[in-house]
Amino acid sequence: MPRPTAEALRARAAKHRETLVDVTHRTGGAYLAQALSSIDLMTALLHGYVSGRPKEPAWPGRDRFLLSPGHYALPFYVCLADLGYFDAKLLDTFKENGSPVELATHRGTLPGIEVSGGSLAQALSVGVGMALAARLGKRTHRVFVMMSDGEQGSGQVWEAATAAAHFGLGNMVAVVDRNGFQVDGATRDVMNTDPLVDRYRAFGWLAEECDGNDMSAVTAALDGLVESEDPRPRILVGNTVRGKGISFMEANPAFHYTRMDDDMLGEARAQLEAGWDDA
Amino acid sequence: MSLLLEKPSTTFAPYREAIVKLGERDVRVVVLGADLANSTEIDGFKERFPERFFNLGVAEQNAVGIAAGMAFEGLVPIFHSFGVFATRRPYEQVCIQAAMERSNVKLVGALPGLSSRLGPTHQAIDDLSLMRTLPNMVVVDPADATEMVQALDAIAAHDGPCYMRMMRREVPVIFDPGKYRFVLGRAVEVEAGVDVTILTTGSMLAVALEASDMLREEGKSATILHVPTIKPLDGDAILDCIRVTGCAVTVENHLITGGLGSAVAELLAEERPAPLVRVGIEDRFASAGTPEYLFEMQGLCPVDVAAAAAVAMQRRG
């Protein structure tokens, strides 16, 4: 199946933004700012680069997609539902007691979820294990790992980065949603991890960065990284804006966990409809 | 029929051969190390199956995550380190990626309890406790080479997370390999008596056997129930023995909190209250030194077990 164009992925992400805002409003709240910073990267990956069979989620030949920060569950659910992994009506049960659509991702709750991500900084290690298993089994699928920038302060991420480079895991593709914020504030104030791309290069990765909310830039960077014959593990650092697309949320630390009233919903919808200019 | 050899002996590095044999039988088995390949006796596997051997360096948290990723893909990863570094150091990773996920990750910890000369940083006196408290975790502490070799096969065959203590280098042989069959989750009666039940785990079986001889000289007969699987605990077997003797002693190369002693105390308190004396390491860290010296300092010798049995019998009345 040919890869969707950047234009098609941009339109898909725009649709997902509307769904994210609606679900946040309908279900009483979500980590919306992070959902909006990461949805372009997540849409590009899940709709464009991660191969899978929604009706056969355990298909052995699928690419593995591991979401490391489980708090980014909602945009992941929205993509999975749109791809047909489960009924999109389930999104209305987001974080209800007894619902599989939990506030944070847990392996086994819904098809397509391969790792539990509530405790940060663990999925890159799991990805290394999956990539080593793929190589041992002489299988050609890739292992994608999506991370946040807040968790880059954790030692385990760098243990895993060291191991991925040591073993020459060219079948691994990591992506970081570098939105510049973590729970207690700006990442550079809480615990600076810049220059992030240089750090990964120094650790032996093929590393690139781009505007992570510009779909053309994202697909150009991913094309280069995914198709490269380079034996190193590869990583794309997407520089993004929290709350991207909704002016009163953009880079506003007040919105870590977002509750959305009717007025905010109206304003948010109007702004999303108007869109933004990448330039 | 005794399950024991008439005369106990020793053997050298039985694990090294056992893990290679397991690898020959089961192609899903991959062996993970953490810069301790020789020290944990997986160097033979590394030579025999280099493509299924992964040295992950001094990075145990990462190693447990990698093991889980491999297990999710259908492999049977067995991660080896010293007991302290297989449990204390990557505890949250073990909790989430192994226990919570019920993934098929096996942890093998060498130098259990007071068996390292390097002091408390290397003495796994809390490993059984840490692992036992995790839901889904199976916890095994074998007594000798015979039992350890069979237990390795058993944990590999079990679909789910396991922690096993490992004995290395000069290892005692107490059980007769021709007669003894280890079953995961099953305790085994080694001696039958009527006056006191001695519950042992791991290498302390040898200590309990000596203590039993001492008691016999004083006209008392002990049941020795060996409990190699700390979790799931064989509660029925333990209660059956205590129904006869009315009192018990637990013996472990571990803190008296959190391991066998605690597990038995919980069982008795809820099911059949009876006098219980726990022999093990009191609530303190040991110093550096030889195991013999430390056993004496911490009260883990046969004479300590016999004295504990006397106290238990006295309390029973």
Interface residues (C-beta under 8 A of the other chain):
Chain A: R107 G108 E114 V115 S116 S119 Q122 A123 L124 S125 V126 G127 V128 G129 M130 A131 L132 A133 A134 L136 G137 G155 Q156 E159 A160 T162 A163 H166
Chain B: V30 E51 R52 F54 L56 G57 A59 Q61 N62 A63 V64 G65 I66 A67 A68 G69 M70 A71 F72 E73 G74 L75 P77 E92 Q93 I96 Q97 M100 E101
